[in-house]
Every structure is written in structure tokens, then in C-alpha cells.
């Protein structure tokens, strides 16, 4: 139960960061995928208008100070926004979970 509550807060922070820092609002389907798998796979066309701002946010924010990351999957020309937490005590990357 505690993990579910924390993931809910982490997902809220992720969606808030995407909207406030990049102007990117997830669709209902994308948000459901993020809640279910803790990551969302996006076509390049879906994320392309927001990539510059997403990259800028990620470059200017230390991994230990944010709860998500964005990965480019070259083989499928897609992007994954995934829960990604780094601290001296904990590391979590959901980009490769729940296939």
C-alpha cells in the first residue's frame, strides 16, 4: 500500500514537471500507461514538439532532484518517459520493467 501511494505522488510529480517545464500534457491513455507500468512509450511525433524543453529540464536538473527521465529507443524510434530515482541509498529505473 505504501509503495502505491508513493508511486501515485511520483506520477503526479512527473506529469506536473512535464506540463510545467515542457508544456507537455499526457493524454488519458498515456497517463493510464504511466500509472499501470510507471513508464510510458511515446512515438517521436508525439513528443517531438516538447523534446527541446524536456532535454533542457533534464540537463539542468540533477538526477537526484527529479523522479523521471526520458530515454530514446533508437531501434524503434520511440521515447520512454520512466520513473527514474537516484539517491545515495536508492536507485530505481522503470524504463525496462513490465515489458
N, C-alpha and C positions, 0 to 999 in steps of 0.2 A: 504494500500500500504506500509506504513512504517513497519508494522509487517512482511509482506512478505519479504522485503529487509533485515530485521534483522534476520529472520529465515534462509534466504539464507546464511548470514555471519556465523550464528551459525552452520549450517550444514557444511559449509566449514571448520570451526574450528574443528568440531567433526571428520570429515574424515581425516583432517590433523593430529590431535592428534593420531587417531587410526593407521595411517600409520607410523608416525614418532616415536611414543612411543612404539608401539606393532608390527609393521611390517604387520598390518592387512589392506588390501585394499578391500573395499566393491566392490562386483560385480555390474554390471549395474542395475540388478533387486533390489538388496539390497539398492543401492543409491536412486533409484526411490521411494522405500517404505519409506525411511528416509525423502525424500523431501515431499512426499504426507502426511505422518502421523506424522512426527517428531519423529518417533521411528522405529526400525527395529527388527524383531523377527528372531533369529538365532538358528539353530539346534546345539546341543552340538558339533557334528562332525565338523561344520563349524568354530566354534570359539575356540575349544579346543587347537589347536597349539599356540594360541595367549593369552590364559587366564592368564598365569603367568605374562606376561608383562602388560596386561591390569590391573590386580589386583595391581601390583606394582605401576603403574601410579596413580591409584585411591587412594591407601593408602598414597602415598607421595604427593598428590596434594589436597589441601583443597577444599571442595565443592564450596566455594565462588570464587575459582580461576579457575574453569572449567565449561563447558557448557553441559556436558553429564555425564551419569552414566551407569552402567551395572547392570542388575538385573537377578538373576537366578529364573526361574519359576519351582519350584520343581515338581509340578503336571504334567507338560508336558515335563519336561527335556529339556527346551529351555532357551535361554538367550535373554534379551531385552536390546538393547542399545537405550537409550532415552535421549532427551533433558532434562536436569535437571539443573536448575539455582537456586542458593540460594544467597541471599544478605540480608542485614538488612531490605530492603524495598520491596523485591520481591521474590516470590517462584513459580517455575514452574516445574512440573514433567509430561512429556507427555507419560510415560510408560502405563498409564491407559486410555488415550484418544483415540478416534477414533476406539475403539474396533476392 
